[in-house]
Amino acid sequence: MVAAAQQADTNASGRPEAIIIGAGIAGMYQLVRLRELGMRVQVLEAGGDVGGTWYWNRYPGARFDSESWTYGYSFSAELLQEWNWPEHFAAQPDTLRYLNHVAERFDLRRDIRFNARVNAAHFDDSTNAWTVTLESGEAFCAPLLISALGPLSAHTLPNIPGRESFAGTAHHTARWPCAGVDLKDKRVGIIGTGATAIQTIQTIAREVGHLTVFQRTPNWAAPLHNRPITAEEQLRIKASYPEIFERCRQTSTCFIHQTDPRKALEVSAAEREAFWEKLYAEPGFGIWVGNFQDVLVDAEANALASAFMAKKIRERVKDPTVAEKLIPKNHGFGTRRLPLESGYFEVYNQPNVRLVDINETPIECITPRGIRTTAEEHELDVLIYATGFDGVTGPYDRIDIRGPGGLRLKDAWADTPRTYLGMLAEGFPNLLMVLGPHTARGNIPRNIEEIVDWLTGLVRHMRGHDQARVETRPEAVQEWADHVEQAAAGLLFSQVRSWQTGVNRNVEGRDVLRVLGYYGGAVAYRRQVEAVAAGGYRELRFG
Ligand code: NA7
């Protein structure tokens, strides 16, 4: 660390006033905003270019589940007018192209260091500055550290013995090679059936020779109903961006879909069924976040919705035994992040696709030839790990972040994260988090823009008042922690194991349910954070 600090001092002439970790959607926008304050900023990005999630997740079929025209940045009217989304739910290459366009248009790359994975960030209490060290040993120093790490950037491999022994080609979906992978006529195995796996499976099933899907937990999934944006629609979208974004501001998830005020249990069976048929036939997340208001909070209403979705699976999958395996039994509809699909269930009607329920026949190990379950060995040429991420706190855990007195963030958050508004971590001065734990979450870029704008306001305030240090107050952190817990209580999803509740069985210690988001809704979240800013940030301590 001493050597690193010395090196940091040698860079002092061009010393940045803020370091941002990550050049995804959040880091790029934070850079834009801090530049407007006239600040020197250094962005450190582990990837070889901008894009974050959309840079890394190049697996076949990767695309939005959010309407494209609600997903782009809203801060620049010119950008909105010049960009044409080709489809209502854009594919990953188009999103990456968009983010590259943004980087060029706003000349962002000159402040971004690529291939710069951050290993450590240590705060010096006497100078109120962070020293950030890269994997290479190079160090950077700045008063402010802004983490724009992304909630789903720490991918995890399955803890199955023999992984290293596999003689074929193996890739995690979040590390898919830029050049692609030749799957044609190959014997392919995929572990996982989450949102990523579903997109991958439905895309590759026709191309591969044989596909074996190793499923531990089936997930509910609803049709995406994607299609190209016509020229006429393009004009309409561009003319109505202010209304689109205003609509997103009014919903609790920042999607265009608003919860229906009716209750599933209060309408007739016929009305319920008709509404669900309508939602099932419509594009996007409407069936999840635009459903009857009791579906995600009332077990009885949820059971009815689950029965409707199960009926759809039975209608679409020809073999009744396979259909039953694909129907979730341990969690209700919508209590995990809902994958959207395009022909996913029909894939299991293809003769070259086999579903292996690894609860019935558990995986014993990965062998040089493939995967051995308790029943047989499945020979494979290619193995795909669609095994997900150590969500939300995982990216923080992977950096050695230390505050005053050497306090490690990983230790401070061992039981649960301790934050104020999800944007400042207790015990870690001058660390500002974009989309850290305990912020409202839904349509991610909408959440990001609001958080970045708020943090930029805080930085402006500090600069205006000549303050070198900002940190949380214990009573404000406790109040926020209680509020976050209360907001999640009573929601059915809070009791279900998934990355959203902090569970990842591949990571030691990550098998306990935690509250990692603010679930009081984006409108309530906005109201609270705006009140703090309007009140002059009295809940924070400055120095
Ligand atoms: P998810 O939704 O966390 O899915 C990961 C999948 O991998 C899930 O089906 C897991 O089963 C399965 N998994 C993980 N480890 C293993 C092992 N060891 N053995 C068998 N199966 C395993 O990640 P995704 O990438 O699909 O989606 C993440 C988010 O990205 C998504 O919510 C969107 O917001 C975009 P499990 O359910 O744990 O039994």
Residues whose N, C-alpha, C, O or C-beta is under 5 A from the ligand:
A	BS01	NA7	P158 N159 I191 G192 T193 G194 A195 T196 A197 R216 T217 R337 A386 T387 G388 F389 W499
